[in-house]
């Protein structure tokens, strides 16, 4: 029995050991399971992190086009993923404070401003050249003297059509290269000219650049610049033209007029150097279906902020639309040109051009010496007065550029033009009383009134007209509209320049100023009634605001009216 008990105890011990071993195995299994669970959790976390990284990369690919986006697969019928995003998603883009886009836009604008400066040189050269030619015993009749500034304007008319065509076909960049080369040729001919005929040939070549200031230059400035900089860049363009006139008058006053052409050659070389760095216009590239190059050019010029992405989205969507496809032939473009939505921008632009010319400021600068000699009866005082007025004009235009950043464009145009018209009427009345010997002519009073006139007109139509004109250009057949505006401007300006000496002769200075004032009042009233505000609006928004009411919208309104009337009657009852 004792032996049996011992055996039983041994068996129990063995069983206990086995149980302990089993428990140990279970514990080991549990530990292994826990380790596996931990590994699975770690893997899940890694997967989540990878997914987050992938999402971040996708957002970067979609939103930061200038860094990592791949646009190789874009076709005419394939919309880029970023352009399908909602506006709320676009606003999630982290804006980078980078000065590179601004500096790049400044580089492009410097080339355009340089061309405008050369246009000012061309316009100002006849003012000082004719007196020097006459003092050198070169026969220059009144008819020839009036043709010298007019030839520049008339010579630019065919180039308006040529440049508008080239801008559409070969692009903005190549067209501007042609302009710079023609400028270099024109100023070289002027430098070595020995006769009046040589000067006329030079004026024809310089007419290419003058034509570009109201065609390709405006298009480049509106397409290459951001909305926040566009206004001041366009106003600086106008100011630079008058800076060129001042420089030409200063050089011609204190030295030989041939030195003006030497400066023109130097500026032409600078234009050639800067234009080689530019990209092509993103609008032109999109119009040709080159959406990859369009995106690269747009991001290079304007960066990757929310405004830039929104503008890029609108550009691509517009040029991928069927509406744009229908505009690619001449017949469709002509049909669009004479449609109601297209006629409105042309008519509004014509009003602005008329105000710009008939305000008289530009004509007064072209014939500054002749006008001031008739007022002061003294050659030295006339030259001094010319330089004073030129300096005041340039300074006032830069003041206007600063004010355009603060004030609304339409408000500036209306207020300063009204003040300029007031000075015109005061000048006319003062000079008429001097003629009747009711007042004694005072150089200080005359200069003060002319300075007031120059300041107000320089801050008003001289800078704001060009700015608003560039923004009123519709997207449909932009180059055709630019060509029409330029033709209207050049025909009116050249004709007005040619006949102005006859105004001075038969109406005299006081009558001419009165005529300028009356014409300016007429066009200012029309501008007040019809020109919209364009500040802080994209080109797309401006064009939408200019659209006339279409037949479809009228029909929709007609269908809606019975419902509205019915609801009103029920509510009233």
Phi, psi and omega in degrees: 000319179296318178298318180297320179296319178298318178298318180297318178298319178298319179297318179298318178298318179298319179296318178298318178299317179299318179297318179298317177299317179298317178298319178298318178298318179298317178299319178297318178298317179299317178299319178297318179297318178299318178298318179298318179298318178298318178297318179298317178299318178298319178296318178299316178299318178297318178297318178298317178298319179297319178297317178299317178297319179297318178297318178298318179296321178297317178298319178295320179295324182280323189262322181264076186294331184283351184254301191232003187287142178255118185243018184294333186269006183287130176235176183300325183259011184246117183270133179297143185302321182295333182281349176268357183287153176285161180297326180295326178288323179297324182291346179282353181295135178279113181285137178257130177278092184235131181273353183299313178302319179297317181294324178292318176297323178296323178297314179298314182295328179297323176295320179291316178298325178297319177296320178294323176299318178293326175297319176298320176300316181295320181289322183279341184299313181300332181301318182259343183285317183299312177300324179291322178295319180292321178290341176268016177066028173266128183287115177230104181287168178297323179296314179295320180297324178285335180282336183299308175288327180291326180298324178297318181287313179294324179294338180275347185298309178298329180291337176299314180292317181297313182293323178297321178292315180296323179299325179281322188273311185255354177104167183287320186294309182295324178297320180291331175297317178299319179298315181296320180294316179296325177297316180299319178295315182298315180288331176294318177297318180297323182294321183263010184291143180237349183219168181298323180300321178298322180294320179296320177297318178298320180297325179295315178293321178291339177298335177298314180291320178298321177294325182291332182294338179246008176237273185295324182297317180295317180297316181297315182295324180282328183271332185267352187245153178285161182300321184288339180255344190301317183299311183290327178293321179291321179290325176296329177300313180295320180296326183292328177301315181287334172296322177295320178297316178299317180297316179298316180294323180292314179298316181291335179284321187253354179207187182286144183294343177298334180294336177297317181293328177296316176297322178298321177298318179298316179295324179297319178296320178298318178299318179297321181290318184287324184294336178292338181273337184298152162275174174281159181297131178297328179293316180294318180297319178295322178296333178269004180082009180267075187286331176295310179295326178299313181296317180297315180296316182296316181289327178296321183280321193240001177082205185225035178279178185299316181299319181295315180296320178296317178296318179297320177300315180294322180298308184295317180297321180294312185284349173267353184283160178293332180301319180287324180301328183283352184260005189275000176242160187296321182297316179294320180297320179294321179296318178295322184299321184261013175278162183300315180298336181271329182292328182298310177300325180294316180295318179295320178296322179297322177298316180295319179296318179298318178296319181300316184279312187282353171292340171087353185295316182294319178296321179296329179283325179293318182252036185301314183297314181298317182294313184290329176295323179288332179280313188265343181060023183214128185295314183296316178297324179296315179295318178297315178298322179299313181294322178298313181294322177297316179297316179297319180298311181296314180298320180293325180291323175290327173297318177297323177299319178294316181294329180294339177284339184256311185269164175285149187291316180296319179298314179301315182299313184291315185292309185289327177293320177300318178294321178296320178297321178300316178295325178298314180294321178295316178299315181299314180295319180296312181293327178292319178293325176295319179297322179279002181064024175280334177231153175270129182294128179238126180299325182292319179294315180299313180296320181298316179294319178294324177295316177299317177299316181295318181297311185292317180290329179289322177282343181260254187295331185296330178248325187284330180297312180298322180296310182290324178302315180297329182275341180278350182297123179286155181293327181289119177051054185303317184294326178295316179296320179297321179296317180296314178301317181295319178297316178300314182297311185292320178297316180291316183293315181295319179293316180295323178294321182291321186267352182301320177303329178287327173298314181297328184282313187265323178270345186064176188293319182294321179292323178295317178296323177296318178298315177302317182295316181296313179297321180295322179299315181301310184287330179292322178297316179296321178295320178300325184281328193238338184279127179275169174280139183239356185291142178059029176239142175287163180300324180296317180294321179296317182293324178294322181289340182271352185292138177281163179289122183275169180297321181298315181295324178294318179296317179298321179293321180294321178292327183284330187300314179301321180296316180296317180296319180298313179299321180295319180295318179297314180298318181295319179295000000 
